[in-house]
Amino acid sequence: MPDRESAEELLIRVMALHALAYCERLFYLEEVEEIRVADAAVYAGRALHSDLEEEDGSEWASMQVASDRLGLVGKVDCLRRRDGQLIPYEHKRGRAHWVDGEAGAWASDCLQVAAYGMLVEDQIGQRVQHCRIRYHADKVTIRVPLDEPARAGVLAALEKARSLRRSPDRPPVANNEHLCVRCSLAPVCLPEEERLAQDRNWKPIRLFPAESERKVVHVVEHAARVRREGQTLKITLPGKDLASYPVHDVGAVTLHGHAQISTQALHLCAASGVAVHWLTSGGRHVGALAAGSSPVQRRIRQYRALTDPGLSLTLARRTAAAKVESSLRYLLRATRGTDRAESGVGEALDTIRRSLKAIPSAEGIESVRGHEGAAARAYLGSLSYLLKPEITEEFRPHGRSRRPPRDRFNALLSFGYALLYNRVLQAILVVGLEPSLGFYHTPRSVAYPLVLDLMELFRVPIWDTMVVGSINRLQWNPDEDYDLAKEHVWLSATGRKKAIGLFERRLSDKWRHPVIGYSLSYARLIELEARLLEKEWAGQPGLYGRMRLR
């Protein structure tokens, strides 16, 4: 057994052995990378155990047990004495394993209850002859002998668990794809997408949620304060309540300008896995709180991969090609039925096509940047031609100006890009990647390279199309929605609220992935691409950066 810095720190949970018997990838994600997702089945199981613990104490005695000798820790559901023998019970809300009309126990459940039996022996110094598993859905109890094969199975599982904990690499997905359908970590593992990467004829089943279960709360008013009230985040102004949200319905809180959040609310967010982001009034990202432990194994894999120039070049080419092709498709779609040469778009389209053709054979990342930059200048210079003739001059861009924006169009474009940056950063942190280690953009002090890398996939479909469309629909007031100064233009508080609403509505729009084949919201798509990006260096490459605007 390996040396321990702390026995408590390295003890293996009995529940982890259950996960190991079910799927080695599940064990690794939960126990090594510490990714745990509580789905409806998990909550139902907790409710069952809570109900059982309220029964008569003479018939119910749970026990927390640990053994340094075994390197194991767990909580036995129930200990009962029958005919002078102490018997560990494990309660399962699901069904037993039926074979030819006879109920039996599942192998992972047998391993779990056998481990509890061995722990009880160490705790009380009395040999346990057998254990029992109660399947409540079938109302049957299965007797599981704690014989030598069962004990050897527990010891072998412990050795396998220790071996996996020493490795920075995830095990492969389960050979039996039916196991994945019921797994709560399928949206993290992406087993169906991984099988598709290995076999392009595979027809993936959707296990990745189509929509975000949690909302992002934007706090725009400068005097607003976010505070805690029980398990609720409450937003107030002096003398006025604005809104309240149950914390488990919130995925992130974004504070704009001088909005405040209390220490108690921060603690609640950290404990509940809610990210907190701070933005300036102009939309520049200032900082973020990412709850949870450091995902060391994921970052080791990322660092090891992105120090490979060949992989970085491959990812850079794919990212740039996706962005340039989406911009080309958008211009073609927006100018369908018009004389493109007369409108001024024709020359831009030629430049973009040349760049798109050159990117796959670019010999270095600088060359990729050059081709992508030429396409971006042509694309941004043509956006004015997409505005309707009746749009007044005050809404028409005069080139791209960023810091600061010098016209209303660029102010709107920059603020939306800041919101997009924030959302991509949130996805990267959720996946557990290191945002400062990218493959395409150069390191800089004001922005994370990996966020800028991933953003390139989404600028056109999520925000550019919305900016042009909203201006053509006359949704913006040139006076109320903007603050003008001599050298710059910003969105006003009213304009920021309007832009945030437009952005969040866009994220809720559904989009069908051209390679994976299922539809999902843009909000979920951002997280999906971040997870597919991670797979590029985790041994399952090929699906990242394949999305294109239709």
Secondary structure, 3 states (H helix, E strand, C coil): CCCCCCHHHHCEEHHHHHHHHHCHHHHHHHHHCCCCCCCHHHHHHHHHHHHHHCCCCCCCCCEEEEECCCCEEEEECEEEEECCEEEEEEEECCCCEEECCEEECCHHHHHHHHHHHHHHHHHHCCCCCEEEEEECCCCEEEEEECCHHHHHHHHHHHHHHHHHHCCCCCCCCCCCCHHHHCCCCHHHHCHHHHHHHHCCCCCCCCCCCCCCCCEEEEECCCCCEEEEECCEEEEEECCEEEEEEEHHHEEEEEEECCCEECHHHHHHHHHCCCEEEEECCCCCEEEEECCCCCCHHHHHHHHHHHCCHHHHHHHHHHHHHHHHHHHHHHHHHHCCCCCHHHHCHHHHHHHHHHHHHHHHHCCCHHHHHHHHHHHHHHHHHHHHHHCCCCCCHHHCCCCCCCCCCCCHHHHHHHHHHHHHHHHHHHHHHHHCCCCCCCCCCCCCCCCCHHHHHHHCCCHHHHHHHHHHHHHHCCCCCCCCCEEECCCCEEECHHHHHHHHHHHHHHHHCEEECCCCCCEEEHHHHHHHHHHHHHHHCCCCCCCCCCCCCC
